[in-house]
Amino acid sequence: MDFHFYQSPQNTSDKVRFLKVSLSFLPLFIVAALLPVFLGLVKNPVTTRSSANADQSEFTVWIEPANVVVNHGSPVTLSVKALYEGGGKLVTGVVVPVRVDGLASIQGASVEYKKPFSGQVTLGSVVVTPQKAGVYKIYITPDQLTFQNLDNKPTVTVSEAILTVR
């Protein structure tokens, strides 16, 4: 027994028309599917480092809090913090001299840290006592840092603190 199926020409033309419309919107569907991936890359970009940068170590030192407002004659204790990214190497010790502009006395003007470290650490603290009202800058000079037992001096980045006295 032989079976034959009859298909109307209109039914076939509808399928061809649907296929053509679907193919014309295909790029839009692909963009809609990839849009979340692109947005994720924009929000959290992939960072790469060159091998030449891997040999360079970075040492960042700063004073916290960065902005302080006090009354005349009130001593302020400021923390000296550091971050060392040396690619697995340790800083075995560092001496950080802290300076102040203006009429203020500084106790513990040189912070010394003798423990080996890598990563973020609090090196110590200084006490600043302003003599009169005004704005004082407490800062660290990068050239005056002294590192112990480091073959290559790292790239040093510093930031300052501002002391406002009423």
ZALUMMI-981334 format. One record per atom (N, C-alpha, C): residue in one letter; atom name; residue number from 1; y negated, z negated, x negated. Coordinates in nm, 4 decimals. Example, Ala and Ser with C-alpha at 12.3 -4.5 7.8 and 13.67 -1.06 7.14 Angstrom:
res, atom, n, north, up, east
a, N, 1, 0.5690, -0.7800, -1.3190
a, CA, 1, 0.4500, -0.7800, -1.2300
a, C, 1, 0.3300, -0.7800, -1.3200
s, N, 2, 0.2250, -0.7080, -1.2850
s, CA, 2, 0.1060, -0.7140, -1.3670
s, C, 2, -0.0030, -0.7870, -1.2900
***
This chain:
res, atom, n, north, up, east
m, N, 1, 0.1154, 0.0000, -0.0829
m, CA, 1, 0.0000, 0.0000, 0.0000
m, C, 1, -0.1232, 0.0000, -0.0885
d, N, 2, -0.2179, 0.0760, -0.0528
d, CA, 2, -0.3373, 0.0947, -0.1318
d, C, 2, -0.4568, 0.0452, -0.0523
f, N, 3, -0.5401, -0.0402, -0.1192
f, CA, 3, -0.6560, -0.0950, -0.0498
f, C, 3, -0.7828, -0.0337, -0.1078
h, N, 4, -0.8734, -0.0026, -0.0228
h, CA, 4, -1.0037, 0.0498, -0.0619
h, C, 4, -1.1109, -0.0363, 0.0031
f, N, 5, -1.2104, -0.0719, -0.0787
f, CA, 5, -1.3209, -0.1502, -0.0246
f, C, 5, -1.4428, -0.0620, -0.0178
y, N, 6, -1.5087, -0.0730, 0.0898
y, CA, 6, -1.6282, 0.0050, 0.1116
y, C, 6, -1.7488, -0.0849, 0.0864
q, N, 7, -1.8428, -0.0348, 0.0076
q, CA, 7, -1.9633, -0.1107, -0.0205
q, C, 7, -2.0807, -0.0228, 0.0174
s, N, 8, -2.1742, -0.0834, 0.0922
s, CA, 8, -2.2872, -0.0035, 0.1383
s, C, 8, -2.3848, 0.0193, 0.0245
p, N, 9, -2.4528, 0.1319, 0.0209
p, CA, 9, -2.5473, 0.1606, -0.0859
p, C, 9, -2.6654, 0.0623, -0.0864
q, N, 10, -2.7033, 0.0071, 0.0280
q, CA, 10, -2.8164, -0.0861, 0.0342
q, C, 10, -2.7815, -0.2162, -0.0371
n, N, 11, -2.6592, -0.2622, -0.0208
n, CA, 11, -2.6161, -0.3851, -0.0844
n, C, 11, -2.6204, -0.3707, -0.2370
t, N, 12, -2.5828, -0.2572, -0.2890
t, CA, 12, -2.5862, -0.2314, -0.4318
t, C, 12, -2.7303, -0.2243, -0.4819
s, N, 13, -2.8195, -0.1621, -0.4081
s, CA, 13, -2.9595, -0.1509, -0.4501
s, C, 13, -3.0272, -0.2879, -0.4481
d, N, 14, -2.9873, -0.3785, -0.3582
d, CA, 14, -3.0423, -0.5134, -0.3562
d, C, 14, -3.0021, -0.5894, -0.4819
k, N, 15, -2.8782, -0.5722, -0.5248
k, CA, 15, -2.8316, -0.6394, -0.6461
k, C, 15, -2.9049, -0.5861, -0.7691
v, N, 16, -2.9273, -0.4581, -0.7763
v, CA, 16, -2.9983, -0.3983, -0.8891
v, C, 16, -3.1427, -0.4466, -0.8899
r, N, 17, -3.2067, -0.4536, -0.7734
r, CA, 17, -3.3444, -0.4993, -0.7626
r, C, 17, -3.3544, -0.6472, -0.8058
f, N, 18, -3.2590, -0.7309, -0.7614
f, CA, 18, -3.2578, -0.8719, -0.8002
f, C, 18, -3.2398, -0.8872, -0.9513
l, N, 19, -3.1542, -0.8034, -1.0086
l, CA, 19, -3.1316, -0.8081, -1.1522
l, C, 19, -3.2569, -0.7686, -1.2302
k, N, 20, -3.3286, -0.6672, -1.1834
k, CA, 20, -3.4518, -0.6243, -1.2492
k, C, 20, -3.5598, -0.7318, -1.2401
v, N, 21, -3.5742, -0.7950, -1.1243
v, CA, 21, -3.6735, -0.9018, -1.1075
v, C, 21, -3.6377, -1.0210, -1.1963
s, N, 22, -3.5098, -1.0553, -1.2012
s, CA, 22, -3.4655, -1.1672, -1.2844
s, C, 22, -3.4929, -1.1402, -1.4316
l, N, 23, -3.4676, -1.0190, -1.4768
l, CA, 23, -3.4930, -0.9842, -1.6164
l, C, 23, -3.6418, -0.9824, -1.6484
s, N, 24, -3.7261, -0.9496, -1.5513
s, CA, 24, -3.8697, -0.9485, -1.5778
s, C, 24, -3.9244, -1.0916, -1.5931
f, N, 25, -3.8616, -1.1907, -1.5273
f, CA, 25, -3.9040, -1.3299, -1.5409
f, C, 25, -3.8301, -1.4063, -1.6507
l, N, 26, -3.7367, -1.3420, -1.7192
l, CA, 26, -3.6582, -1.4082, -1.8232
l, C, 26, -3.7446, -1.4669, -1.9354
p, N, 27, -3.8461, -1.3961, -1.9857
p, CA, 27, -3.9302, -1.4570, -2.0898
p, C, 27, -4.0005, -1.5855, -2.0418
l, N, 28, -4.0412, -1.5870, -1.9161
l, CA, 28, -4.1049, -1.7054, -1.8615
l, C, 28, -4.0064, -1.8232, -1.8575
f, N, 29, -3.8830, -1.7992, -1.8212
f, CA, 29, -3.7811, -1.9037, -1.8177
f, C, 29, -3.7519, -1.9559, -1.9593
i, N, 30, -3.7502, -1.8678, -2.0577
i, CA, 30, -3.7244, -1.9087, -2.1962
i, C, 30, -3.8388, -1.9961, -2.2478
v, N, 31, -3.9626, -1.9566, -2.2202
v, CA, 31, -4.0781, -2.0361, -2.2632
v, C, 31, -4.0754, -2.1729, -2.1952
a, N, 32, -4.0420, -2.1771, -2.0670
a, CA, 32, -4.0347, -2.3044, -1.9952
a, C, 32, -3.9253, -2.3943, -2.0533
a, N, 33, -3.8164, -2.3368, -2.0988
a, CA, 33, -3.7091, -2.4164, -2.1571
a, C, 33, -3.7454, -2.4671, -2.2960
l, N, 34, -3.8227, -2.3908, -2.3739
l, CA, 34, -3.8586, -2.4306, -2.5103
l, C, 34, -3.9870, -2.5129, -2.5178
l, N, 35, -4.0647, -2.5190, -2.4114
l, CA, 35, -4.1911, -2.5908, -2.4109
l, C, 35, -4.1762, -2.7388, -2.4481
p, N, 36, -4.0797, -2.8131, -2.3960
p, CA, 36, -4.0657, -2.9536, -2.4386
p, C, 36, -4.0368, -2.9692, -2.5880
v, N, 37, -3.9629, -2.8764, -2.6454
v, CA, 37, -3.9343, -2.8821, -2.7888
v, C, 37, -4.0628, -2.8620, -2.8680
f, N, 38, -4.1442, -2.7639, -2.8297
f, CA, 38, -4.2689, -2.7383, -2.8990
f, C, 38, -4.3655, -2.8562, -2.8853
l, N, 39, -4.3731, -2.9152, -2.7668
l, CA, 39, -4.4602, -3.0306, -2.7470
l, C, 39, -4.4138, -3.1488, -2.8318
g, N, 40, -4.2840, -3.1681, -2.8446
g, CA, 40, -4.2315, -3.2749, -2.9294
g, C, 40, -4.2670, -3.2542, -3.0748
l, N, 41, -4.2654, -3.1296, -3.1219
l, CA, 41, -4.3026, -3.1011, -3.2604
l, C, 41, -4.4517, -3.1205, -3.2845
v, N, 42, -4.5340, -3.0959, -3.1837
v, CA, 42, -4.6776, -3.1156, -3.1972
v, C, 42, -4.7097, -3.2647, -3.2017
k, N, 43, -4.6443, -3.3437, -3.1158
k, CA, 43, -4.6705, -3.4878, -3.1121
k, C, 43, -4.6172, -3.5579, -3.2368
n, N, 44, -4.5023, -3.5182, -3.2883
n, CA, 44, -4.4406, -3.5782, -3.4071
n, C, 44, -4.4026, -3.4680, -3.5043
p, N, 45, -4.4999, -3.4186, -3.5830
p, CA, 45, -4.4676, -3.3073, -3.6728
p, C, 45, -4.3720, -3.3501, -3.7829
v, N, 46, -4.2930, -3.2559, -3.8270
v, CA, 46, -4.2003, -3.2797, -3.9360
v, C, 46, -4.2784, -3.2720, -4.0667
t, N, 47, -4.2668, -3.3765, -4.1495
t, CA, 47, -4.3380, -3.3767, -4.2767
t, C, 47, -4.2398, -3.3527, -4.3889
t, N, 48, -4.2835, -3.2732, -4.4829
t, CA, 48, -4.2011, -3.2469, -4.5999
t, C, 48, -4.2839, -3.2762, -4.7233
r, N, 49, -4.2168, -3.3206, -4.8262
r, CA, 49, -4.2844, -3.3462, -4.9533
r, C, 49, -4.2220, -3.2574, -5.0596
s, N, 50, -4.3063, -3.2090, -5.1468
s, CA, 50, -4.2551, -3.1261, -5.2550
s, C, 50, -4.1946, -3.2146, -5.3622
s, N, 51, -4.1091, -3.1585, -5.4447
s, CA, 51, -4.0446, -3.2359, -5.5492
s, C, 51, -4.1435, -3.2776, -5.6575
a, N, 52, -4.2524, -3.2056, -5.6734
a, CA, 52, -4.3531, -3.2437, -5.7720
a, C, 52, -4.4229, -3.3726, -5.7298
n, N, 53, -4.4380, -3.3941, -5.5998
n, CA, 53, -4.5020, -3.5142, -5.5494
n, C, 53, -4.4081, -3.6342, -5.5565
a, N, 54, -4.2788, -3.6127, -5.5681
a, CA, 54, -4.1831, -3.7224, -5.5694
a, C, 54, -4.1963, -3.8063, -5.6957
d, N, 55, -4.2411, -3.7491, -5.8061
d, CA, 55, -4.2581, -3.8241, -5.9293
d, C, 55, -4.3847, -3.9086, -5.9286
q, N, 56, -4.4798, -3.8778, -5.8449
q, CA, 56, -4.6064, -3.9485, -5.8402
q, C, 56, -4.5941, -4.0706, -5.7501
s, N, 57, -4.6258, -4.1880, -5.8034
s, CA, 57, -4.6213, -4.3098, -5.7243
s, C, 57, -4.7622, -4.3440, -5.6754
e, N, 58, -4.7677, -4.4148, -5.5619
e, CA, 58, -4.8959, -4.4483, -5.5013
e, C, 58, -4.9049, -4.5994, -5.4832
f, N, 59, -5.0196, -4.6550, -5.5177
f, CA, 59, -5.0461, -4.7974, -5.5036
f, C, 59, -5.1735, -4.8123, -5.4220
t, N, 60, -5.1640, -4.8749, -5.3058
t, CA, 60, -5.2787, -4.8966, -5.2191
t, C, 60, -5.3043, -5.0456, -5.2112
v, N, 61, -5.4283, -5.0844, -5.2308
v, CA, 61, -5.4652, -5.2266, -5.2229
v, C, 61, -5.5882, -5.2390, -5.1331
w, N, 62, -5.5886, -5.3421, -5.0452
w, CA, 62, -5.6976, -5.3603, -4.9522
w, C, 62, -5.7190, -5.5094, -4.9261
i, N, 63, -5.8303, -5.5393, -4.8600
i, CA, 63, -5.8694, -5.6758, -4.8274
i, C, 63, -5.8697, -5.6911, -4.6763
e, N, 64, -5.8094, -5.8009, -4.6278
e, CA, 64, -5.8071, -5.8282, -4.4839
e, C, 64, -5.8696, -5.9628, -4.4560
p, N, 65, -5.9401, -5.9778, -4.3490
p, CA, 65, -5.9816, -5.8760, -4.2533
p, C, 65, -6.0912, -5.7872, -4.3128
a, N, 66, -6.1010, -5.6682, -4.2603
a, CA, 66, -6.1943, -5.5695, -4.3157
a, C, 66, -6.3393, -5.6000, -4.2788
n, N, 67, -6.3613, -5.6627, -4.1635
n, CA, 67, -6.4958, -5.6984, -4.1184
n, C, 67, -6.4960, -5.8439, -4.0741
v, N, 68, -6.5889, -5.9225, -4.1302
v, CA, 68, -6.5972, -6.0645, -4.0981
v, C, 68, -6.7426, -6.0990, -4.0685
v, N, 69, -6.7640, -6.1799, -3.9640
v, CA, 69, -6.8968, -6.2301, -3.9311
v, C, 69, -6.8898, -6.3826, -3.9385
v, N, 70, -6.9775, -6.4426, -4.0221
v, CA, 70, -6.9776, -6.5877, -4.0400
v, C, 70, -7.1209, -6.6400, -4.0389
n, N, 71, -7.1314, -6.7732, -4.0315
n, CA, 71, -7.2610, -6.8397, -4.0411
n, C, 71, -7.2934, -6.8650, -4.1875
h, N, 72, -7.4197, -6.8828, -4.2147
h, CA, 72, -7.4702, -6.9081, -4.3502
h, C, 72, -7.4021, -7.0311, -4.4111
g, N, 73, -7.3498, -7.0171, -4.5322
g, CA, 73, -7.2884, -7.1271, -4.6041
g, C, 73, -7.1423, -7.1522, -4.5720
s, N, 74, -7.0851, -7.0797, -4.4779
s, CA, 74, -6.9445, -7.0996, -4.4407
s, C, 74, -6.8548, -7.0178, -4.5326
p, N, 75, -6.7577, -7.0836, -4.5981
p, CA, 75, -6.6653, -7.0075, -4.6830
p, C, 75, -6.5670, -6.9267, -4.5985
v, N, 76, -6.5282, -6.8127, -4.6516
v, CA, 76, -6.4357, -6.7221, -4.5823
v, C, 76, -6.3184, -6.6939, -4.6744
t, N, 77, -6.1961, -6.7076, -4.6227
t, CA, 77, -6.0765, -6.6759, -4.6992
t, C, 77, -6.0304, -6.5355, -4.6610
l, N, 78, -6.0173, -6.4501, -4.7613
l, CA, 78, -5.9754, -6.3116, -4.7400
l, C, 78, -5.8438, -6.2877, -4.8135
s, N, 79, -5.7533, -6.2160, -4.7508
s, CA, 79, -5.6239, -6.1836, -4.8116
s, C, 79, -5.6327, -6.0505, -4.8842
v, N, 80, -5.5655, -6.0425, -4.9987
v, CA, 80, -5.5562, -5.9183, -5.0749
v, C, 80, -5.4134, -5.8684, -5.0586
k, N, 81, -5.3982, -5.7486, -5.0022
k, CA, 81, -5.2666, -5.6920, -4.9744
k, C, 81, -5.2481, -5.5620, -5.0507
a, N, 82, -5.1215, -5.5285, -5.0737
a, CA, 82, -5.0910, -5.4061, -5.1481
a, C, 82, -4.9693, -5.3375, -5.0889
l, N, 83, -4.9641, -5.2078, -5.1093
l, CA, 83, -4.8503, -5.1251, -5.0695
l, C, 83, -4.8172, -5.0353, -5.1873
y, N, 84, -4.6918, -5.0437, -5.2340
y, CA, 84, -4.6502, -4.9603, -5.3462
y, C, 84, -4.5358, -4.8706, -5.3011
e, N, 85, -4.5544, -4.7411, -5.3187
e, CA, 85, -4.4522, -4.6413, -5.2885
e, C, 85, -4.4196, -4.5708, -5.4193
g, N, 86, -4.3173, -4.6223, -5.4865
g, CA, 86, -4.2851, -4.5707, -5.6193
g, C, 86, -4.1527, -4.5009, -5.6277
g, N, 87, -4.0937, -4.4642, -5.5155
g, CA, 87, -3.9678, -4.3905, -5.5181
g, C, 87, -3.8537, -4.4703, -5.5791
g, N, 88, -3.8392, -4.5955, -5.5389
g, CA, 88, -3.7297, -4.6776, -5.5885
g, C, 88, -3.7656, -4.7629, -5.7087
k, N, 89, -3.8801, -4.7399, -5.7710
k, CA, 89, -3.9243, -4.8209, -5.8838
k, C, 89, -3.9989, -4.9442, -5.8309
l, N, 90, -4.0023, -5.0489, -5.9121
l, CA, 90, -4.0703, -5.1724, -5.8741
l, C, 90, -4.1931, -5.1953, -5.9617
v, N, 91, -4.2944, -5.2581, -5.9038
v, CA, 91, -4.4071, -5.3083, -5.9810
v, C, 91, -4.3676, -5.4503, -6.0191
t, N, 92, -4.3601, -5.4794, -6.1467
t, CA, 92, -4.3159, -5.6123, -6.1899
t, C, 92, -4.4303, -5.7124, -6.1919
g, N, 93, -4.5525, -5.6667, -6.1872
g, CA, 93, -4.6673, -5.7558, -6.1827
g, C, 93, -4.7959, -5.6772, -6.1792
v, N, 94, -4.8974, -5.7360, -6.1175
v, CA, 94, -5.0267, -5.6687, -6.1079
v, C, 94, -5.1372, -5.7748, -6.1050
v, N, 95, -5.2496, -5.7418, -6.1678
v, CA, 95, -5.3688, -5.8256, -6.1647
v, C, 95, -5.4789, -5.7435, -6.0979
v, N, 96, -5.5357, -5.7999, -5.9895
v, CA, 96, -5.6369, -5.7290, -5.9110
v, C, 96, -5.7671, -5.8098, -5.9139
p, N, 97, -5.8698, -5.7626, -5.9859
p, CA, 97, -5.9995, -5.8305, -5.9818
p, C, 97, -6.0756, -5.7921, -5.8540
v, N, 98, -6.1308, -5.8938, -5.7877
v, CA, 98, -6.2062, -5.8738, -5.6638
v, C, 98, -6.3520, -5.9046, -5.6923
r, N, 99, -6.4411, -5.8177, -5.6484
r, CA, 99, -6.5842, -5.8310, -5.6740
r, C, 99, -6.6600, -5.8437, -5.5410
v, N, 100, -6.7811, -5.8970, -5.5481
v, CA, 100, -6.8668, -5.9078, -5.4310
v, C, 100, -7.0088, -5.8659, -5.4704
d, N, 101, -7.0734, -5.7894, -5.3826
d, CA, 101, -7.2129, -5.7507, -5.4021
d, C, 101, -7.3013, -5.8540, -5.3344
g, N, 102, -7.4085, -5.8904, -5.3988
g, CA, 102, -7.5043, -5.9819, -5.3369
g, C, 102, -7.4869, -6.1250, -5.3840
l, N, 103, -7.5644, -6.2143, -5.3216
l, CA, 103, -7.5640, -6.3555, -5.3589
l, C, 103, -7.4519, -6.4294, -5.2861
a, N, 104, -7.3356, -6.4240, -5.3437
a, CA, 104, -7.2208, -6.4950, -5.2890
a, C, 104, -7.1314, -6.5352, -5.4045
s, N, 105, -7.0719, -6.6520, -5.3917
s, CA, 105, -6.9774, -6.6945, -5.4949
s, C, 105, -6.8373, -6.6604, -5.4482
i, N, 106, -6.7514, -6.6287, -5.5435
i, CA, 106, -6.6146, -6.5900, -5.5098
i, C, 106, -6.5186, -6.6764, -5.5919
q, N, 107, -6.4320, -6.7448, -5.5217
q, CA, 107, -6.3334, -6.8300, -5.5869
q, C, 107, -6.2009, -6.7556, -5.5909
g, N, 108, -6.1379, -6.7516, -5.7070
g, CA, 108, -6.0144, -6.6744, -5.7231
g, C, 108, -6.0461, -6.5272, -5.7320
a, N, 109, -6.1463, -6.4927, -5.8129
a, CA, 109, -6.1952, -6.3551, -5.8197
a, C, 109, -6.0937, -6.2573, -5.8769
s, N, 110, -5.9884, -6.3085, -5.9366
s, CA, 110, -5.8837, -6.2221, -5.9895
s, C, 110, -5.7505, -6.2675, -5.9307
v, N, 111, -5.6886, -6.1821, -5.8520
v, CA, 111, -5.5614, -6.2138, -5.7875
v, C, 111, -5.4494, -6.1616, -5.8760
e, N, 112, -5.3557, -6.2493, -5.9099
e, CA, 112, -5.2445, -6.2127, -5.9970
e, C, 112, -5.1132, -6.2322, -5.9212
y, N, 113, -5.0304, -6.1283, -5.9227
y, CA, 113, -4.9008, -6.1323, -5.8553
y, C, 113, -4.7953, -6.0948, -5.9579
k, N, 114, -4.7029, -6.1890, -5.9865
k, CA, 114, -4.6083, -6.1685, -6.0963
k, C, 114, -4.4659, -6.1391, -6.0515
k, N, 115, -4.4417, -6.1257, -5.9221
k, CA, 115, -4.3066, -6.0984, -5.8741
k, C, 115, -4.2857, -5.9469, -5.8612
p, N, 116, -4.1678, -5.8968, -5.8946
p, CA, 116, -4.1409, -5.7534, -5.8744
p, C, 116, -4.1408, -5.7191, -5.7249
f, N, 117, -4.2016, -5.6057, -5.6922
f, CA, 117, -4.2046, -5.5654, -5.5516
f, C, 117, -4.2153, -5.4150, -5.5372
s, N, 118, -4.1772, -5.3723, -5.4200
s, CA, 118, -4.1959, -5.2357, -5.3728
s, C, 118, -4.2179, -5.2465, -5.2231
g, N, 119, -4.3042, -5.1658, -5.1673
g, CA, 119, -4.3373, -5.1785, -5.0259
g, C, 119, -4.4660, -5.2577, -5.0110
q, N, 120, -4.4822, -5.3220, -4.8937
q, CA, 120, -4.6043, -5.3957, -4.8647
q, C, 120, -4.5862, -5.5435, -4.8962
v, N, 121, -4.6897, -5.6038, -4.9575
v, CA, 121, -4.6846, -5.7445, -4.9955
v, C, 121, -4.8270, -5.8014, -4.9939
t, N, 122, -4.8375, -5.9334, -4.9668
t, CA, 122, -4.9647, -6.0031, -4.9788
t, C, 122, -4.9740, -6.0562, -5.1208
l, N, 123, -5.0722, -6.0089, -5.1969
l, CA, 123, -5.0863, -6.0463, -5.3367
l, C, 123, -5.1442, -6.1863, -5.3537
g, N, 124, -5.2337, -6.2250, -5.2665
g, CA, 124, -5.2987, -6.3550, -5.2755
g, C, 124, -5.4220, -6.3568, -5.1882
s, N, 125, -5.5104, -6.4534, -5.2154
s, CA, 125, -5.6319, -6.4633, -5.1361
s, C, 125, -5.7490, -6.5047, -5.2244
v, N, 126, -5.8685, -6.4767, -5.1757
v, CA, 126, -5.9922, -6.5163, -5.2405
v, C, 126, -6.0790, -6.5862, -5.1366
v, N, 127, -6.1654, -6.6776, -5.1830
v, CA, 127, -6.2578, -6.7482, -5.0950
v, C, 127, -6.3994, -6.7072, -5.1332
v, N, 128, -6.4718, -6.6508, -5.0369
v, CA, 128, -6.6085, -6.6047, -5.0595
v, C, 128, -6.7025, -6.6981, -4.9843
t, N, 129, -6.8042, -6.7491, -5.0547
t, CA, 129, -6.9048, -6.8352, -4.9936
t, C, 129, -7.0406, -6.7691, -5.0103
p, N, 130, -7.0988, -6.7179, -4.9009
p, CA, 130, -7.2290, -6.6512, -4.9106
p, C, 130, -7.3411, -6.7535, -4.9266
q, N, 131, -7.4450, -6.7183, -5.0036
q, CA, 131, -7.5574, -6.8081, -5.0301
q, C, 131, -7.6688, -6.7941, -4.9257
k, N, 132, -7.6840, -6.6741, -4.8692
k, CA, 132, -7.7887, -6.6535, -4.7687
k, C, 132, -7.7431, -6.5455, -4.6707
a, N, 133, -7.8207, -6.5295, -4.5639
a, CA, 133, -7.7870, -6.4314, -4.4603
a, C, 133, -7.7972, -6.2897, -4.5158
g, N, 134, -7.7138, -6.2017, -4.4638
g, CA, 134, -7.7149, -6.0623, -4.5060
g, C, 134, -7.5777, -5.9998, -4.4906
v, N, 135, -7.5639, -5.8820, -4.5476
v, CA, 135, -7.4375, -5.8093, -4.5432
v, C, 135, -7.3859, -5.7971, -4.6858
y, N, 136, -7.2602, -5.8383, -4.7066
y, CA, 136, -7.1987, -5.8377, -4.8384
y, C, 136, -7.0777, -5.7453, -4.8381
k, N, 137, -7.0609, -5.6768, -4.9477
k, CA, 137, -6.9447, -5.5883, -4.9644
k, C, 137, -6.8512, -5.6538, -5.0651
i, N, 138, -6.7268, -5.6766, -5.0224
i, CA, 138, -6.6240, -5.7291, -5.1112
i, C, 138, -6.5342, -5.6107, -5.1449
y, N, 139, -6.5146, -5.5837, -5.2731
y, CA, 139, -6.4464, -5.4603, -5.3103
y, C, 139, -6.3561, -5.4810, -5.4310
i, N, 140, -6.2715, -5.3824, -5.4546
i, CA, 140, -6.1796, -5.3781, -5.5690
i, C, 140, -6.2063, -5.2474, -5.6418
t, N, 141, -6.2265, -5.2549, -5.7723
t, CA, 141, -6.2473, -5.1349, -5.8521
t, C, 141, -6.1118, -5.0844, -5.9020
p, N, 142, -6.0732, -4.9621, -5.8667
p, CA, 142, -5.9391, -4.9134, -5.9014
p, C, 142, -5.9113, -4.9086, -6.0514
d, N, 143, -6.0149, -4.8832, -6.1320
d, CA, 143, -5.9945, -4.8726, -6.2774
d, C, 143, -5.9645, -5.0070, -6.3425
q, N, 144, -5.9968, -5.1173, -6.2757
q, CA, 144, -5.9802, -5.2492, -6.3346
q, C, 144, -5.8464, -5.3156, -6.2996
l, N, 145, -5.7603, -5.2485, -6.2238
l, CA, 145, -5.6287, -5.3033, -6.1941
l, C, 145, -5.5426, -5.2988, -6.3195
t, N, 146, -5.4638, -5.4027, -6.3403
t, CA, 146, -5.3755, -5.4098, -6.4562
t, C, 146, -5.2320, -5.4191, -6.4069
f, N, 147, -5.1490, -5.3231, -6.4464
f, CA, 147, -5.0079, -5.3206, -6.4088
f, C, 147, -4.9235, -5.3653, -6.5269
q, N, 148, -4.8185, -5.4395, -6.4984
q, CA, 148, -4.7276, -5.4844, -6.6033
q, C, 148, -4.5994, -5.4016, -6.5967
n, N, 149, -4.5536, -5.3570, -6.7116
n, CA, 149, -4.4256, -5.2870, -6.7274
n, C, 149, -4.4123, -5.1627, -6.6404
l, N, 150, -4.5159, -5.0823, -6.6315
l, CA, 150, -4.5071, -4.9526, -6.5625
l, C, 150, -4.5305, -4.8430, -6.6656
d, N, 151, -4.4389, -4.7466, -6.6696
d, CA, 151, -4.4516, -4.6361, -6.7646
d, C, 151, -4.5718, -4.5487, -6.7311
n, N, 152, -4.5804, -4.5079, -6.6049
n, CA, 152, -4.6899, -4.4229, -6.5598
n, C, 152, -4.7740, -4.5003, -6.4601
k, N, 153, -4.9045, -4.4997, -6.4810
k, CA, 153, -4.9933, -4.5679, -6.3874
k, C, 153, -4.9942, -4.4918, -6.2555
p, N, 154, -4.9740, -4.5610, -6.1439
p, CA, 154, -4.9710, -4.4923, -6.0142
p, C, 154, -5.1109, -4.4516, -5.9695
t, N, 155, -5.1166, -4.3649, -5.8718
t, CA, 155, -5.2420, -4.3295, -5.8080
t, C, 155, -5.2873, -4.4493, -5.7256
v, N, 156, -5.4077, -4.4984, -5.7504
v, CA, 156, -5.4569, -4.6199, -5.6856
v, C, 156, -5.5593, -4.5841, -5.5786
t, N, 157, -5.5391, -4.6398, -5.4592
t, CA, 157, -5.6317, -4.6244, -5.3481
t, C, 157, -5.6749, -4.7643, -5.3056
v, N, 158, -5.8046, -4.7837, -5.2866
v, CA, 158, -5.8564, -4.9153, -5.2487
v, C, 158, -5.9432, -4.9022, -5.1242
s, N, 159, -5.9633, -5.0165, -5.0567
s, CA, 159, -6.0598, -5.0223, -4.9472
s, C, 159, -6.1347, -5.1537, -4.9577
e, N, 160, -6.2484, -5.1617, -4.8969
e, CA, 160, -6.3359, -5.2767, -4.9108
e, C, 160, -6.3434, -5.3557, -4.7806
a, N, 161, -6.4025, -5.4729, -4.7903
a, CA, 161, -6.4277, -5.5550, -4.6715
a, C, 161, -6.5783, -5.5793, -4.6622
i, N, 162, -6.6275, -5.5945, -4.5392
i, CA, 162, -6.7682, -5.6182, -4.5152
i, C, 162, -6.7834, -5.7584, -4.4556
l, N, 163, -6.8685, -5.8380, -4.5169
l, CA, 163, -6.8946, -5.9748, -4.4733
l, C, 163, -7.0388, -5.9799, -4.4220
t, N, 164, -7.0547, -6.0081, -4.2930
t, CA, 164, -7.1868, -6.0190, -4.2318
t, C, 164, -7.2166, -6.1665, -4.2099
v, N, 165, -7.3282, -6.2118, -4.2680
v, CA, 165, -7.3655, -6.3531, -4.2602
v, C, 165, -7.4910, -6.3659, -4.1745
r, N, 166, -7.4822, -6.4576, -4.0750
r, CA, 166, -7.5971, -6.4800, -3.9847
r, C, 166, -7.6817, -6.5936, -4.0336
***
